[in-house]
Amino acid sequence: MDSEHIVKSFDSDLLQIESLIAEMGGLVETQISDATTVLTRRDTVLGKEVIALDKRVDEIEFEVDAAVVRILALRQPRAQDLRAVLVVLKLAGNLERIGDYAKNICKRTSVLANSKAIGNSSATIKRMGNLVQEMIKDVLDAYVSRDIDTADDVRLRDQEVDQMHNALFRELLTHMMEDPRNITPCMHLLFIAKNVERMGDHVTSMAEQVHFLVCGKMPDDERPKGDNTSYSSVELNTVNGESNDG
C-alpha cells in the first residue's frame, strides 16, 4: 500500500511539473510570434510586452527547478522515473533560453524602428519564427504523448530553419557591401536572424530529450546541422561600377 501511495504521489508531482512545462511552452510560443510581429511592424509597444512576458517564463523555470528538487528529495525516483524528472529540467532550460532570444529580438528591433526595410529580410525572419513556433508546439505534444517519431521529425526540421538563415545571411552581407548605410540595420538583422536560428537549435535539443525519455538513450546519428554561416563568404565582382553577388 505504501508503495502504491508513493507511485501515485510521484505521478501527481510529475503531472504538476508537466503542467508548468505546458504553460511555459505556451508563453514562449506567444513570445516568438509576437517578437517576429514586432520586427515586421516595428511595433515597439508590443516589443515591451514581449520583454515583460519573459519575467513570467523565468519564474516558471524557477518553479520547475524547485519542484524537481522536491521530487528528488521526497520520492527518490529511479530508472525511467528519474529520466522523466531530469528531462523536464532540460526542457525548462531550453524554453527559458528561447524566451531570452525572443526578448533580444525585441530589444534590437527598437533600434531598427526608424530605419528603412532591408529587402524581404523581416518577412524571412518571420517565416523562420513561424517554423520554430510550430516545432515547439510539436515537440511539446511529442513530450506529453511520449511520441518518439514526432520528436525525431522535429529534430530533422531544424535544417529548414538553418537553410533559411544561410540564405538570409548572404543576402544581408550583399546589402551591406552595396551600400555602407545598410551596415548598421543589417548587423542588427543578422543578430536577430541568428537568435531565431538558435531557437531552432534549442527545440532540437528538446526533441532529443524526448527521444531519450522514451527509449533511454540519445539519438544514434549526429544532429543534422545546416548552418554554415560561420564559414560563409560573399564575393563581389565590380563591373562598370555595378556590384554583382558572386
Secondary structure, 3 states (H helix, E strand, C coil): CHHHHHHHHHHHHHHHHHHHHHHHHHHHHHHHHHHHHHHHHCCHHHHHHHHHHHHHHHHHHHHHHHHHHHHHHHHCCCHHHHHHHHHHHHHHHHHHHHHHHHHHHHHHHHHHCCCCCCCCHHHHHHHHHHHHHHHHHHHHHHHHHCCHHHHHHHHHHHHHHHHHHHHHHHHHHHHHHHCHHHHHHHHHHHHHHHHHHHHHHHHHHHHHHHHHHHHCCCCCCCCCCCCCHHHCCCCEEEECCEEEEC
